[in-house]
Amino acid sequence: MLEVIIETHSLTKNYGPHVALDSIDLKIRSGATGLLGPNGAGKSTLIKTLLGLIQLTSGDGSVLGYNIKTEGDMIRQRIGYMPEYDCLTPEMNAVDQVKYCGELTGMNTSSAHRRAHEVLEYVGLMEARTRQIETYSTGMAQATKLACAIVHDPQLVICDEPTNGLDTKARSFMLDTLFQVVKQGGRSILMSSHMMDDVERVCERMLMIHKGKLIAQGKIEDLKAIDREIEISVWGGADKMETGLKDAGMKPRRSGRVMRVVRIDETTYDRVLEIAAKEGVQIRRMEDYEPSLEDLFLVIMERLGYTVKTSSDLLQTQPTARAVAPAPSRPGGEF
Amino acid sequence: MDDLFDDFDDMVAKKHQTEGGVSTPTTPDSAPAASEATREAEFMGEAGLAVTGQSRMEAAFGSGEGDDTAVAQVAKIASDTSVGKIFHQVYRPWNGKLNTRWVRNWAILRYHIYGLFSKGHKPWPVMTKLVLFGVLITSLGDLVLLAVGAASGTEEISRLAGISRGNLYGHVLSFWFRNACTYPIVTALIIGGIISEDRRNGTSALYFSRPVNRRDYAAMKYLSVATILGVVVLFTLFAYYVGAILVNGEGWAYLIDTGLLFLGAFAAGTILVITYTSIGVALSSISQGKFFPAVSFLGLILGTKMVAFLIFWLFESSAIYLISPYDNVAHVGQWMLGLNYTYEHPASWSLVMLLVINAVSLYILSARVSSLEVTRE
């Protein structure tokens, strides 16, 4: 069992009448965790809370074993934070900037200087480390921000939209680097992002917040299981097959000869085959449809709402209770 | 390591075999080996062998051994080559010990002050450095004058520039030239971006996401400005006083006579530094650029003085000078040095006004630093 690095109980933060965080109960284990949520969901407030920077309205919590209400300094000494927005001094070079960040955390000047070179090499800026930051591309600036975050080798790195504004190559490198921090460095990452693919590529776990409420947390694989479907390609009577599936109460979604039905359990495959045999339709292909994190995000947001809090809650929810979106009217259209 | 030695042994054995062994011909028709071909190429025709030129080429360019399997080494364009991954990403842990709060605060202070004369710290603009240097030299003008007087033996100069209530006051609080031109301009240049640039560049996130609290941040910024201004105002005052004693060869009695005057001037200078710093840092905290705080500081110091001066001439009431931070400091300084007042209202009013100005400035500073964000502005 992995160590719990972040734990909160009924964490609530109000800004006047606006509830930014609403009774959030978190339990984040070491490793890489994605923090998902639309704009205004409360991600930034949650990050500031975890950094021990804002006064809570109610509730309690700990990060790396330190109380977020009373031991903010201790937490921030052990956390590396990579902000979403520009936070670098344009007239400085990367080595001096990273060194200064190390000194602000409490490192000796000589240690910070040596370590600055090390981490800049690690993030791929070895050759450009003495250039002024104002001459950097967006990718290089993001890499410098990451170097600033890991200069003191923190136990936990909080990354706020680390791939913001990056092209494909730089984005891939940034994600690889973050992945290496976890796999090779043995450190933990809490990564806030709008990019589902990014989270899926780096993180094993995720938590999702919406309007200040925690609506899902757990392993991404577990959470994906709530929206498992079977995709079938039929030949010779797609209409008949669709009717047969509907008659069996399976609510298929169809696009041409391709259909998807909710996978309730192992018997679903047999039932589909039985219906096909009964209708005299060939099944050319039948396989599990793997939902993307984006699918999952939409499912949770639209169908489950606030009542779900953990992955176990989600898994206990009956799949048949979910409304299935109608198939697109245009032929050949995607689901 | 063992593998390396094994490889080396293999290479040595192969080399010995090549040197000691007999070379064998590689082409069936040209029987002589490469070494023989080198010697006998001229006579192969006479010996009845076919002269193809091959032996001559082999003699010239190589042994011929293995040439049939050799692959030409030609330059390739970068996209065709697979040179492997040179950049190797290795995460190295750091096991050092992190220091305490005061070391972190010292890092902030050092970053700002060392930046004036050293790379690797706050990148102050060149103009700021030049002006600061110029003002520092100018502030030592009275000491230079004193030295010239002593060196030339001109008593008038020595009396004019020597230590007195008026000269000590003048070094710190004279309006013309120091408080009209040099000290406010230096302050404006220093405070210009001291906090506003953190807001503009978002560097406040780097401070507050680390174990630096806002009180320490504001205090160190304040102290940085105060230290730089202190060097310009107070260090030069100290240099002037000590220099005057040394140049004139004065003794302990003189030191005792003038010591309190010096302390009074030093205290007045400290009030000036504190007041200018408070106002300047507060202005810097409410903006996002260098220009606004610098110009508004100059406007506040010189503008209030000008307005008060004009109103005073119209209504002949010196109380209007209470709106001017400089005049309040000057009034209190006159009181501290025992000089004749140039203001009609009580010095205590100026002292109270100074306290109010500083309190309001510190309140603004505190409120604005609290609003500096970590996540976004």
Boltz contact constraints between the chains, C-beta under 6 A:
constraints:
  - contact:
      token1: [A, 44]
      token2: [B, 375]
      max_distance: 6.0
  - contact:
      token1: [A, 48]
      token2: [B, 374]
      max_distance: 6.0
  - contact:
      token1: [A, 53]
      token2: [B, 374]
      max_distance: 6.0
  - contact:
      token1: [A, 73]
      token2: [B, 211]
      max_distance: 6.0
  - contact:
      token1: [A, 76]
      token2: [B, 210]
      max_distance: 6.0
  - contact:
      token1: [A, 76]
      token2: [B, 211]
      max_distance: 6.0
  - contact:
      token1: [A, 77]
      token2: [B, 98]
      max_distance: 6.0
  - contact:
      token1: [A, 77]
      token2: [B, 211]
      max_distance: 6.0
  - contact:
      token1: [A, 81]
      token2: [B, 209]
      max_distance: 6.0
  - contact:
      token1: [A, 83]
      token2: [B, 205]
      max_distance: 6.0
  - contact:
      token1: [A, 85]
      token2: [B, 202]
      max_distance: 6.0
  - contact:
      token1: [A, 85]
      token2: [B, 376]
      max_distance: 6.0
  - contact:
      token1: [A, 86]
      token2: [B, 202]
      max_distance: 6.0
  - contact:
      token1: [A, 87]
      token2: [B, 202]
      max_distance: 6.0
  - contact:
      token1: [A, 87]
      token2: [B, 203]
      max_distance: 6.0
  - contact:
      token1: [A, 87]
      token2: [B, 205]
      max_distance: 6.0
  - contact:
      token1: [A, 87]
      token2: [B, 206]
      max_distance: 6.0
  - contact:
      token1: [A, 89]
      token2: [B, 201]
      max_distance: 6.0
  - contact:
      token1: [A, 89]
      token2: [B, 203]
      max_distance: 6.0
  - contact:
      token1: [A, 91]
      token2: [B, 123]
      max_distance: 6.0
  - contact:
      token1: [A, 92]
      token2: [B, 123]
      max_distance: 6.0
  - contact:
      token1: [A, 96]
      token2: [B, 120]
      max_distance: 6.0
  - contact:
      token1: [A, 101]
      token2: [B, 206]
      max_distance: 6.0
  - contact:
      token1: [A, 103]
      token2: [B, 107]
      max_distance: 6.0
  - contact:
      token1: [A, 104]
      token2: [B, 104]
      max_distance: 6.0
  - contact:
      token1: [A, 104]
      token2: [B, 210]
      max_distance: 6.0
  - contact:
      token1: [A, 104]
      token2: [B, 212]
      max_distance: 6.0
  - contact:
      token1: [A, 105]
      token2: [B, 210]
      max_distance: 6.0
  - contact:
      token1: [A, 106]
      token2: [B, 98]
      max_distance: 6.0
  - contact:
      token1: [A, 106]
      token2: [B, 99]
      max_distance: 6.0
  - contact:
      token1: [A, 106]
      token2: [B, 104]
      max_distance: 6.0
  - contact:
      token1: [A, 111]
      token2: [B, 96]
      max_distance: 6.0
  - contact:
      token1: [A, 115]
      token2: [B, 94]
      max_distance: 6.0
  - contact:
      token1: [A, 118]
      token2: [B, 92]
      max_distance: 6.0
  - contact:
      token1: [A, 153]
      token2: [B, 93]
      max_distance: 6.0
  - contact:
      token1: [A, 153]
      token2: [B, 94]
      max_distance: 6.0
  - contact:
      token1: [A, 180]
      token2: [B, 89]
      max_distance: 6.0
  - contact:
      token1: [A, 180]
      token2: [B, 91]
      max_distance: 6.0
  - contact:
      token1: [A, 184]
      token2: [B, 91]
      max_distance: 6.0
  - contact:
      token1: [A, 185]
      token2: [B, 91]
      max_distance: 6.0
